[in-house]
Every structure is written in C-alpha cells, then in structure tokens.
Amino acid sequence: MKKTTISPFLRPGFQLEVAHVQSIDPCWNHVQLPGIHWRLYHNDRPGSGLIHPDGSRIALAPDSLYLIPPATRAGSYSESSPQQLFLHFHLENCRVKGTPVFIIALDDMLRNLLVRTRELLLTQENSPAAQFSSIALATAVLARLPVDALIVAESDSRIVQACDLMQAHPEKAWRNSELAERFYFSTNAFTRRFREVMGITPHHYLQEIRYALAAQLLESTSLTIGEICEKIGIRDPFHFSREFKRYHERSPSLYRKVRQGTAKM
C-alpha cells in the first residue's frame, strides 16, 4: 500500500465564487442551503433568517454578518423582503472545527467595507473593484473568527489525484468504489479519508465541481442548458436548473444575464 503524503504546512487559499446583492421574499422560505461553499450573508433589514435541522432559528439582523461553513445543514425563512448581500467562496487547505454559524458584529471597519461592497455590487457587479471589495469583506470576516476556529487541512497525494480526476472529467459518473480501487483503498476507507482531507464526501465534491463549471460556462459561452448538462454529466435539464439555483441562488438564465451584463440591476 502506498504511504500517505502529508505536507507539514499548507497555506490557506481563497477563491470567490459568487458575489451578489438581491431582494429576497417569502419564496426564500424552506430553501435548503447546500453545504458546499462558505456563505456570507448580510440583510439590510430584519425579517428573515436561517433554520437549523432541529428547527431552531437564527434571525439575520442588520447589525451583523453571518458566516456559514461548508457541510452546515441549514434551511432558510423569510417573512419580509430584505435586500441581501451574499458571497459564496472556497477555502483551500483550511477547515473549520464543527459546523457552527458564525455571527460577526459590524464594527466601523466592517461597516464601511460592507457599504462599499454593496454599492459596487449594485452598480458594477462584474468589475474588478466589486470583486476585490467582496474578497476584502470575506477575508476581514474570516480574520475575526476565534483563533482556534480554523485548522490547516491534511494533504494526501492519493486524494489530490482523485480530485484531479474528477476535475478533468466531471461528466463521468464516478463511483466511490472505482476511485478507491484506483488509489489502493477499500471503498469505506477511501470515503472516510476523502472527507478527512477535503471536508466533504466525494459525491459532494463532484457536485461542487460540476456546478462551478456550469456557472463558468453560463458566464463565458453561449452553450445551451442541454449542452452544459452534457459537459457536466447531468442528464435531466430540469434537475440541473433546480440544483443550480440551490448552489448559486439564481436560475441558470438569470445567472447568465447578470454575469454577462445583460440583466437590469
């Protein structure tokens, strides 16, 4: 059996996936937020919030930012129509202990950065200034987490290679047993080790790759929904559209219009 390769230190990496401002309404009720990305929320008025699996609620108050790590199972509710700023991003080589919802009170620095980011996203969402301001806001929030909240993730060359395979061929219906055999694991050991290193299951990782690629294709090409489904290995366009909205909080058609600059903001 091949030995596990563990790096002594891996520096955290940050990748912004989505930055947007939109009005939400009671349609946000009972939406299940998938635990794939880190998510940062701010609502400009009360009336909506998050629902834990046990039914308890966290109201999204205007004086705080709310950070949700991956693998946090949460639903949503809305009893009004606040304007919501939301950021989706990935952290590489870095994991969180547990799956809490972090509540970060706004100080003067965060408030000023929030106001600027919101204004830029409303007026010129795709500009470098808006994207960098969004990154600055997210990283400023991460820097305010408790010192021991984040830990450096382990590295395993076999898991990295499995990830590379899924990234190179997202259209394939990868099975855990197939990947395990390629890298000299039992199926259970592979699934367990993958989650230890990546923080999510192989299935969720593949879905993350697929819907991230779908977003890139919607933004940068004129491919139809059917053609995009074929490239990412999703057979049912209706299932694709429903799941895409869960990942990106917008329908594929609206996402394309906004990212290509044809939607009225």
Buried (B, 14 or more C-beta within 10 A) or exposed (E): EEEEEEEEEBEBEBEBBBBBBBEBBEEBBEBEBBBBBBBBBBBBEBBBBBBEEEEEEBBBBEEBBBBBBBBBEBBBBBBEBBBBBBBBBBBEBBBBEEBBBBEBEBEEEBEEBBEBBBEBBBEBBEEEEBBEBBBEBBBBBBEBBEEEBBEBBBBBBBBEEBBEBBEEEBBEEBEBBBBBEBBEBEBEEBBEBBBEBBBBBBEBBBBBBBBBBBBEBBEEEEBEBEEBBBBBBBEEBEEBBEBBBEBBBBEBEBBBBBBBEEBEE
